[in-house]
């Protein structure tokens, strides 16, 4: 995760002013366009960056759960499907059922996590 080492400009300020040359830079610039020195970041910019980080982390977790759920569900279904019509069909059904259930639960949780809205900046 990113860490913000720079100082923060006052709350009302939208456009960061370079302390070295006095140039008014666009919000979000990390360096002065005029002289290249490091700018102080506004609190609003830092809040937006933290919200982006939360959203990215939430999406990674959701993607992981969805992929894991799909793979587990698919494995359970294939285990069951390959034993249909054989002598071990009953035993295989008992083995495959928990994988199918865990896969479905993981898929549901993954889609639920993905659909959760993160706080907007």
SEGU-640662 format. One record per residue (C-alpha): residue number from 1; chain; x, y, z. Coordinates in nm, 2 decimals. Layout:
BEGIN
+-----+--------+--------+--------+--------+
| num | chaine |      u |      v |      w |
+-----+--------+--------+--------+--------+
| NUM |      A |      X |      Y |      Z |
...
+-----+--------+--------+--------+--------+
END
This chain:
BEGIN
+-----+--------+--------+--------+--------+
| num | chaine |      u |      v |      w |
+-----+--------+--------+--------+--------+
|   1 |      A |   0.00 |   0.00 |   0.00 |
|   2 |      A |   0.11 |   0.36 |  -0.06 |
|   3 |      A |   0.22 |   0.57 |   0.23 |
|   4 |      A |   0.19 |   0.94 |   0.22 |
|   5 |      A |   0.50 |   1.10 |   0.37 |
|   6 |      A |   0.43 |   1.45 |   0.25 |
|   7 |      A |   0.26 |   1.72 |   0.46 |
|   8 |      A |  -0.10 |   1.81 |   0.41 |
|   9 |      A |  -0.23 |   2.15 |   0.29 |
|  10 |      A |  -0.51 |   2.32 |   0.47 |
|  11 |      A |  -0.87 |   2.19 |   0.41 |
|  12 |      A |  -1.01 |   2.47 |   0.20 |
|  13 |      A |  -0.72 |   2.47 |  -0.05 |
|  14 |      A |  -0.80 |   2.30 |  -0.39 |
|  15 |      A |  -0.49 |   2.39 |  -0.59 |
|  16 |      A |  -0.16 |   2.32 |  -0.43 |
|  17 |      A |   0.08 |   2.61 |  -0.44 |
|  18 |      A |   0.45 |   2.54 |  -0.47 |
|  19 |      A |   0.64 |   2.67 |  -0.17 |
|  20 |      A |   0.96 |   2.71 |  -0.38 |
|  21 |      A |   0.83 |   2.91 |  -0.68 |
|  22 |      A |   0.47 |   2.99 |  -0.59 |
|  23 |      A |   0.32 |   2.82 |  -0.90 |
|  24 |      A |  -0.05 |   2.71 |  -0.87 |
|  25 |      A |  -0.05 |   2.34 |  -0.97 |
|  26 |      A |  -0.34 |   2.11 |  -1.05 |
|  27 |      A |  -0.48 |   1.90 |  -0.77 |
|  28 |      A |  -0.32 |   1.56 |  -0.76 |
|  29 |      A |   0.02 |   1.67 |  -0.89 |
|  30 |      A |   0.29 |   1.53 |  -0.67 |
|  31 |      A |   0.56 |   1.76 |  -0.82 |
|  32 |      A |   0.55 |   2.12 |  -0.93 |
|  33 |      A |   0.50 |   2.16 |  -1.30 |
|  34 |      A |   0.71 |   2.48 |  -1.30 |
|  35 |      A |   1.02 |   2.38 |  -1.09 |
|  36 |      A |   0.98 |   2.01 |  -1.02 |
|  37 |      A |   0.99 |   2.03 |  -0.64 |
|  38 |      A |   0.77 |   1.80 |  -0.42 |
|  39 |      A |   0.43 |   1.95 |  -0.34 |
|  40 |      A |   0.22 |   1.90 |  -0.03 |
|  41 |      A |  -0.09 |   1.69 |  -0.09 |
|  42 |      A |  -0.44 |   1.81 |   0.00 |
|  43 |      A |  -0.65 |   1.61 |   0.24 |
|  44 |      A |  -0.92 |   1.55 |  -0.03 |
|  45 |      A |  -0.66 |   1.39 |  -0.26 |
|  46 |      A |  -0.53 |   1.17 |   0.02 |
|  47 |      A |  -0.89 |   1.07 |   0.10 |
|  48 |      A |  -0.95 |   0.98 |  -0.26 |
|  49 |      A |  -0.64 |   0.77 |  -0.28 |
|  50 |      A |  -0.73 |   0.58 |   0.04 |
|  51 |      A |  -1.08 |   0.51 |  -0.10 |
|  52 |      A |  -0.92 |   0.38 |  -0.42 |
|  53 |      A |  -0.69 |   0.15 |  -0.22 |
|  54 |      A |  -0.99 |   0.01 |  -0.03 |
|  55 |      A |  -1.19 |  -0.05 |  -0.35 |
|  56 |      A |  -0.89 |  -0.23 |  -0.51 |
|  57 |      A |  -0.84 |  -0.45 |  -0.20 |
|  58 |      A |  -1.21 |  -0.53 |  -0.18 |
|  59 |      A |  -1.22 |  -0.63 |  -0.55 |
|  60 |      A |  -0.91 |  -0.85 |  -0.51 |
|  61 |      A |  -1.08 |  -1.04 |  -0.22 |
|  62 |      A |  -1.40 |  -1.07 |  -0.43 |
|  63 |      A |  -1.22 |  -1.20 |  -0.73 |
|  64 |      A |  -1.03 |  -1.45 |  -0.52 |
|  65 |      A |  -1.36 |  -1.58 |  -0.37 |
|  66 |      A |  -1.53 |  -1.60 |  -0.70 |
|  67 |      A |  -1.25 |  -1.79 |  -0.87 |
|  68 |      A |  -1.20 |  -2.02 |  -0.57 |
|  69 |      A |  -1.58 |  -2.08 |  -0.56 |
|  70 |      A |  -1.60 |  -2.16 |  -0.93 |
|  71 |      A |  -1.30 |  -2.40 |  -0.92 |
|  72 |      A |  -1.44 |  -2.58 |  -0.61 |
|  73 |      A |  -1.79 |  -2.60 |  -0.76 |
|  74 |      A |  -1.65 |  -2.73 |  -1.09 |
|  75 |      A |  -1.43 |  -2.98 |  -0.92 |
|  76 |      A |  -1.72 |  -3.12 |  -0.71 |
|  77 |      A |  -1.95 |  -3.14 |  -1.01 |
|  78 |      A |  -1.68 |  -3.31 |  -1.22 |
|  79 |      A |  -1.61 |  -3.56 |  -0.94 |
|  80 |      A |  -1.97 |  -3.65 |  -0.92 |
|  81 |      A |  -2.02 |  -3.66 |  -1.30 |
|  82 |      A |  -1.74 |  -3.90 |  -1.36 |
|  83 |      A |  -1.88 |  -4.15 |  -1.12 |
|  84 |      A |  -2.24 |  -4.16 |  -1.25 |
|  85 |      A |  -2.33 |  -4.51 |  -1.35 |
|  86 |      A |  -2.04 |  -4.68 |  -1.16 |
|  87 |      A |  -2.04 |  -4.89 |  -0.84 |
|  88 |      A |  -1.89 |  -4.60 |  -0.64 |
|  89 |      A |  -2.16 |  -4.35 |  -0.73 |
|  90 |      A |  -2.30 |  -4.32 |  -0.38 |
|  91 |      A |  -1.96 |  -4.28 |  -0.22 |
|  92 |      A |  -1.85 |  -4.02 |  -0.47 |
|  93 |      A |  -2.17 |  -3.83 |  -0.42 |
|  94 |      A |  -2.10 |  -3.81 |  -0.05 |
|  95 |      A |  -1.74 |  -3.68 |  -0.13 |
|  96 |      A |  -1.85 |  -3.43 |  -0.40 |
|  97 |      A |  -2.14 |  -3.27 |  -0.21 |
|  98 |      A |  -1.94 |  -3.07 |   0.04 |
|  99 |      A |  -1.72 |  -2.93 |  -0.25 |
| 100 |      A |  -2.03 |  -2.83 |  -0.44 |
| 101 |      A |  -2.18 |  -2.66 |  -0.14 |
| 102 |      A |  -1.85 |  -2.48 |  -0.05 |
| 103 |      A |  -1.81 |  -2.37 |  -0.41 |
| 104 |      A |  -2.16 |  -2.22 |  -0.41 |
| 105 |      A |  -2.11 |  -2.05 |  -0.08 |
| 106 |      A |  -1.78 |  -1.90 |  -0.20 |
| 107 |      A |  -1.94 |  -1.78 |  -0.52 |
| 108 |      A |  -2.22 |  -1.61 |  -0.33 |
| 109 |      A |  -1.99 |  -1.44 |  -0.08 |
| 110 |      A |  -1.76 |  -1.33 |  -0.36 |
| 111 |      A |  -2.04 |  -1.17 |  -0.55 |
| 112 |      A |  -2.18 |  -1.01 |  -0.23 |
| 113 |      A |  -1.84 |  -0.86 |  -0.15 |
| 114 |      A |  -1.80 |  -0.74 |  -0.51 |
| 115 |      A |  -2.14 |  -0.57 |  -0.50 |
| 116 |      A |  -2.07 |  -0.38 |  -0.17 |
| 117 |      A |  -2.01 |  -0.01 |  -0.24 |
| 118 |      A |  -1.71 |   0.15 |  -0.09 |
| 119 |      A |  -1.73 |   0.50 |   0.06 |
| 120 |      A |  -1.70 |   0.76 |  -0.21 |
| 121 |      A |  -1.44 |   1.04 |  -0.15 |
+-----+--------+--------+--------+--------+
END
